[in-house]
Amino acid sequence: MHTKLTKSTMRARLHWHRLFDGIHVRIARQLRVDPSYVFRVGYGERNSDKIMQALEIEMKRLDRLKPR
């Protein structure tokens, strides 16, 4: 059974999803590395404990912002 969402709930969820769009760029700025490197680390193509830790912290931060 699908629950009909209100417009404000839909907007909140869409905003939350859009926060993920810039995650690689935000972390790259923080760590002063190229965003493509952050992307590659995130997908397991490269290794960096520092970037993985930053990704984990950012994911937890975004999870706390998730609309309920």
C-alpha positions as CSV (number, residue, x, y, z in Angstrom):
1,M,0.0,0.0,0.0
2,H,1.4,3.4,-1.0
3,T,1.0,6.4,1.3
4,K,0.2,9.7,-0.4
5,L,2.9,12.2,0.5
6,T,2.1,15.9,1.2
7,K,3.8,18.5,-0.9
8,S,6.0,19.7,2.0
9,T,7.1,16.1,2.7
10,M,8.0,15.6,-1.0
11,R,10.0,18.9,-1.0
12,A,11.8,17.9,2.1
13,R,12.7,14.5,0.7
14,L,13.8,16.0,-2.6
15,H,16.0,18.5,-0.8
16,W,17.6,15.7,1.3
17,H,18.4,13.7,-1.8
18,R,19.9,16.7,-3.5
19,L,22.4,17.1,-0.6
20,F,24.0,13.9,-1.8
21,D,24.7,15.4,-5.2
22,G,27.5,17.5,-3.9
23,I,29.0,15.1,-1.4
24,H,32.2,14.5,-3.5
25,V,32.8,18.1,-4.1
26,R,32.2,19.1,-0.5
27,I,34.7,16.6,0.8
28,A,37.2,17.4,-2.0
29,R,37.1,21.1,-0.9
30,Q,37.6,20.1,2.8
31,L,40.6,17.9,2.0
32,R,41.9,20.0,-0.9
33,V,41.9,17.1,-3.4
34,D,40.2,16.6,-6.7
35,P,36.5,15.6,-6.6
36,S,37.2,12.8,-9.0
37,Y,39.6,11.3,-6.5
38,V,37.0,11.4,-3.8
39,F,34.6,9.7,-6.2
40,R,37.1,7.0,-7.0
41,V,37.8,6.3,-3.4
42,G,34.1,6.2,-2.7
43,Y,33.6,3.5,-5.4
44,G,36.6,1.5,-4.3
45,E,38.8,2.3,-7.2
46,R,41.4,4.0,-5.0
47,N,42.3,3.8,-1.3
48,S,42.4,6.6,1.2
49,D,41.5,6.2,4.9
50,K,41.2,10.0,5.3
51,I,38.7,10.3,2.4
52,M,36.8,7.2,3.6
53,Q,36.5,8.7,7.1
54,A,35.3,12.1,5.6
55,L,32.7,10.2,3.5
56,E,31.5,8.3,6.5
57,I,31.2,11.5,8.6
58,E,29.3,13.3,5.8
59,M,26.9,10.4,5.3
60,K,26.1,10.3,9.0
61,R,25.5,14.1,8.9
62,L,23.1,13.7,6.0
63,D,21.4,10.8,7.6
64,R,20.6,13.0,10.6
65,L,19.0,15.5,8.2
66,K,16.8,12.9,6.6
67,P,13.1,13.8,6.8
68,R,11.0,11.3,8.7
